[in-house]
């Protein structure tokens, strides 16, 4: 049988189906050869695992293989199968699913999340936001429901956000607390995902600081609590400068 991608577009949209080789068929002399590295294969496997895990977690009706095989604006019109052998595209894929940011997104916005979270570049070169007219669009137009509309900060002043995480994947249990400044929750979510991976999906992010949280009481010392309460009351104080606090404890199953 032939496998065909399932596009997330209205039935009325005129869009040709793309055929892919059936992985259960025998290899054929006409099969296209792909040159890659073991690291590239691991990247693709990581994105595939994250896709399947997310769809299972959300009880989504979408087929993970269909998502991997369909062209995405996130990858400049390429499919994840072809694109995610590369580091930058792999990062985009795991962020999209790790943070549950829809089924597609503008690549420049995802790259901006990564840049905000680690202060550096993504991939092998400098990442800059492409002009609006140059950004990749899906074939069904710029307003598709599955393309994530990111909010623009627009001069919003950074605020204190804190997050608590309790995550158990069957292999280890993670308890964590995070505090830093950002313009919105999405920036904090991206920062946490880059540091903690899939465990960040269980993060409870709030504006300000709640010292009565059970995780806070278990992980954060009274001295740090006092400092965070002062920072929350006066975000422009010298105490707040460069705040980026992470406290974790992990238990193997």
C-alpha positions in Angstrom: 0.0 0.0 0.0 1.0 3.6 -0.4 1.1 6.0 2.6 -0.2 9.5 2.0 0.0 12.5 4.2 -3.0 14.0 5.8 -3.0 17.7 5.5 -4.6 19.9 8.2 -6.6 21.9 5.7 -10.3 22.2 4.9 -11.6 19.6 2.5 -12.4 22.3 -0.1 -8.8 23.4 -0.3 -7.1 22.4 -3.6 -4.0 20.8 -2.4 -2.3 17.8 -4.0 -1.6 14.7 -1.9 2.0 13.7 -1.5 3.0 10.1 -1.6 5.6 8.5 0.6 7.3 5.2 0.6 5.6 2.5 2.7 8.1 1.7 5.4 6.8 -1.9 5.6 7.5 -2.6 2.0 10.9 -4.1 0.9 13.6 -1.7 -0.2 13.6 -0.9 -3.9 16.4 0.2 -6.3 14.4 3.4 -7.0 14.3 4.5 -3.3 15.9 7.8 -2.8 19.2 7.7 -0.8 19.5 10.0 2.2 23.0 10.8 3.6 23.0 11.7 7.3 24.7 11.0 10.6 23.7 9.0 13.6 23.2 12.3 15.4 20.7 13.3 12.7 18.8 10.0 13.1 18.6 10.6 16.9 17.3 14.1 16.3 14.5 12.7 14.0 13.7 10.0 16.6 13.5 12.7 19.3 11.0 14.7 17.3 9.0 11.6 16.5 8.9 10.5 20.1 7.9 14.0 21.3 5.1 14.1 18.6 3.7 10.8 19.7 3.9 11.6 23.4 2.1 14.9 23.0 -0.7 13.5 20.9 -1.2 10.7 23.4 -1.0 13.1 26.4 -3.6 15.3 24.8 -5.7 12.5 23.5 -5.5 14.2 20.1 -7.3 12.7 17.1 -4.3 13.6 14.8 -2.0 10.8 13.6 1.6 11.4 14.6 2.9 9.9 11.3 0.7 12.2 9.3 2.1 15.2 11.2 5.7 14.1 10.5 5.0 13.5 6.8 3.1 16.7 6.0 4.7 20.0 4.9 4.9 22.6 7.7 5.5 26.3 7.7 7.7 25.6 10.8 10.2 23.9 8.5 9.9 26.3 5.6 7.4 24.1 3.8 9.4 20.8 4.3 8.1 17.9 6.3 9.6 16.9 9.7 10.9 13.7 8.2 13.1 15.6 5.9 13.8 18.7 8.0 14.4 17.4 11.5 17.8 15.7 10.8 19.2 19.2 11.3 19.6 20.7 14.8 17.6 23.9 14.2 14.6 22.1 12.8 14.8 19.5 15.5 14.7 22.2 18.2 11.7 23.8 16.5 9.8 20.5 16.4 10.4 19.5 20.1 9.5 23.1 21.2 6.2 23.0 19.2 5.1 19.7 20.8 6.7 20.1 24.2 4.9 23.4 24.8 1.7 22.3 22.9 1.9 25.3 20.6 -0.6 24.1 17.9 0.2 21.9 15.0 2.3 24.5 13.1 3.9 27.9 13.8 5.9 30.6 12.2 9.6 29.5 12.4 10.9 32.9 13.3 8.6 33.0 16.4 9.8 29.5 17.6 13.4 30.6 17.1 12.7 33.7 19.1 11.6 31.5 22.0 14.8 29.6 21.9 16.9 32.8 21.7 15.0 34.3 24.6 15.6 31.2 26.7 19.3 30.8 26.3 20.5 34.2 25.1 22.2 32.6 22.1 21.7 31.6 18.5 19.9 28.5 17.2 21.5 26.2 14.8 24.9 26.8 13.1 24.4 30.4 12.3 22.8 33.6 13.6 19.0 33.4 13.8 17.1 36.6 13.1 13.3 37.1 12.6 12.6 37.2 8.9 10.5 40.1 7.5 6.8 39.3 7.5 6.8 39.1 3.7 9.7 36.5 3.7 8.3 34.2 6.4 7.1 30.8 5.1 3.4 30.4 4.7 1.4 27.2 4.4 -0.1 26.5 1.0 -3.6 27.1 2.4 -2.9 30.7 3.3 -1.6 32.8 6.2 -4.6 32.4 8.5 -4.8 28.7 8.9 -6.2 27.6 12.3 -3.1 25.4 13.1 -0.6 28.2 12.7 0.2 29.6 16.1 -0.5 33.4 16.4 2.1 34.6 18.9 1.4 37.7 20.9 3.8 40.6 20.4 5.4 42.0 23.5 5.1 45.5 22.1 7.1 47.3 24.9 5.6 45.4 27.8 7.8 45.6 30.8 9.2 42.3 32.2 7.5 40.9 35.3 8.4 38.4 37.8 7.1 34.9 37.0 7.5 31.8 39.1 6.8 28.2 38.2 6.5 24.9 40.1 6.9 21.5 38.4 6.0 18.0 39.6 6.7 15.5 36.9 6.8 11.7 36.9 7.6 9.9 33.7 7.9 6.4 35.2 11.7 6.6 35.2 12.2 9.5 37.6 10.3 12.1 39.6 11.2 15.7 39.2 10.3 18.5 41.7 11.4 22.0 40.6 11.0 25.7 41.3 11.9 28.5 38.9 11.8 32.3 39.2 12.8 34.9 36.5 11.6 38.0 34.7 9.7 37.8 31.3 7.1 39.6 29.4 4.6 36.7 29.3 4.1 33.1 30.3 5.1 31.8 26.9 8.6 33.1 27.4 8.9 31.3 30.7 7.5 28.1 29.2 10.1 28.2 26.4 12.9 28.9 28.9 11.8 25.9 31.1 11.5 23.6 28.2 15.0 24.4 27.0 16.3 23.6 30.5 14.2 20.6 31.5 12.8 19.1 28.4 9.4 17.3 28.5 9.1 17.7 32.3 8.4 21.4 31.6 5.0 20.4 30.2 3.8 20.0 33.8 4.9 23.5 34.9 2.4 25.6 36.8 3.4 29.2 35.9 2.1 32.2 37.8 2.7 35.9 37.8 4.5 36.9 41.0 5.5 34.7 43.9 3.3 32.5 46.1 5.3 31.4 49.2 2.4 29.2 50.4 2.8 26.7 47.5 3.7 23.2 48.8 6.5 22.8 46.4 7.9 26.2 47.4 7.7 25.3 51.1 9.6 22.0 50.3 12.3 23.4 48.1 12.9 27.1 48.8 14.6 28.3 51.9 13.1 31.0 54.1 15.9 33.5 53.2 15.2 33.0 49.4 11.5 33.3 50.0 12.0 36.6 51.8 14.1 37.9 48.9 11.6 36.8 46.3 8.7 38.5 48.2 10.8 41.7 48.3 11.5 41.4 44.5 7.8 40.7 43.8 6.9 43.9 45.8 9.6 46.0 44.1 10.6 44.5 40.7 12.9 47.5 39.9 15.0 47.0 43.0 18.7 46.0 42.7 17.7 42.6 44.2 15.8 41.8 41.0 18.7 42.5 38.6 19.5 39.4 36.5 17.3 37.1 38.5 17.2 33.5 37.1 16.6 31.0 39.9 16.2 27.2 39.4 15.9 24.7 42.2 15.5 21.0 41.4 15.4 17.6 43.1 15.1 14.3 41.2 14.3 10.8 42.4 14.9 7.7 40.3 12.0 5.3 40.1 
